[in-house]
């Protein structure tokens, strides 16, 4: 069970004069974002969009005949993990043993570590988690004989009988981890199959580094990667290198996840395939990078609409020092900026209890640690000191990691709950 979230004066944006409360009880406060009941900036998640996204992606996976193991690094929120699992997720994906431990605490019993595990402390930690949860199964990535040697050395020194489940990673030249050639992959798979400390459960790849938001390019390049992975899978299968009666094939970031479905539904192998999609950012989606990629997914899939932006950061106009420039109470400490600047999406004048769409042409040109530079046409709608502006984001991961808690809000921006993060 996860530790109960208590909100108090140590929680950014929680009112300093308010009594501590359980996250489950915050809805009883009667607070509303547009009543200025909480301090700005304030990160919020819209409940309706969150529920829609969880259900939509789960249904997408079901219709495609694959399973879903959302990447937990996006939110690192035990409460959101629990919602994704309750919504039907097969398991969860993580990048580190620390992240895995948070997921296990939240109830995950099947997990993929989409990364190499090789340090003593991490192998020790994984061993502890597996020993403490008899129903837990975890697969991690192996991409070199050098890594395999470190795992075997750990087992000898620890005199451990543990046999870890692993996935062979296929990589992309010039990009991050993974075997580069068929020959390298088959040599490693053979070594894994002979090893007494690991067990080859399947093959993994990550296609996101190929995506350029150009549908023709993305389809061509991802399809080529899929064919490479399938060739490795068929060769390993022909040599009987997999250790289970079934094998896992897994891929799927958040940008072009539809293009790896043919891999996850591979046919012609001697054993059943468990196809696992690992998209993570879908849970709150965004207003920038993934929104653009999703438009192309919708076109390729013939969809009218799919995911909705659920995450936004509310800020107040604190100064309008010159025509065409306003400063907001939100900066790099509060919101994503690694891919592109935030986007003004809603505006509520001071005292208003209803927000409208932000005027066209409003943009964020820069961020300081605690300020956002809102640029606008001085001949159009001019923000006033005390107005409230909601900023949409690009790439949700790096907004979540700036908050230890986020408010859950209804469509009228009433605060009805909260979630925690564990970065």
ABEGO torsion letter per residue (X at the ends): XBBBBBBBAABBGBBAABBBBBAAAAAAAGBBAAAGABBOBBBBBBAAAAAAAAAAAAAAAAAAGBBBBBBAAAAGBAAAAAAAAAAGBABBBBABAAAAAAAAAAGBABBBBBBBBABAAAAAAAAAAAAABAABBBBBBBABAAAAAAAAAAAAAAGBABBBBBBBBBBBBGBBBEBABAAAAAAAAAAAAABAABBBAEBBBBAAAABAGBAAAAAAAAAAAAAAAAAAAAAAAAAGABABABBBBBBGBAAAAAAAAAAAABBGBABBBBBBBABAAAAAEBABAAAAAAAAAAAAAGBABBBBBABBBBBBBABBABBGBBBBBBBAAABBAAABBBBBABBBBBGBABBBBBBBGBBBABBBAABBBBBBBAABBBBBBGBBBBBBBBGAAAAAAABABBBBBBAAGBBABBBBBBX
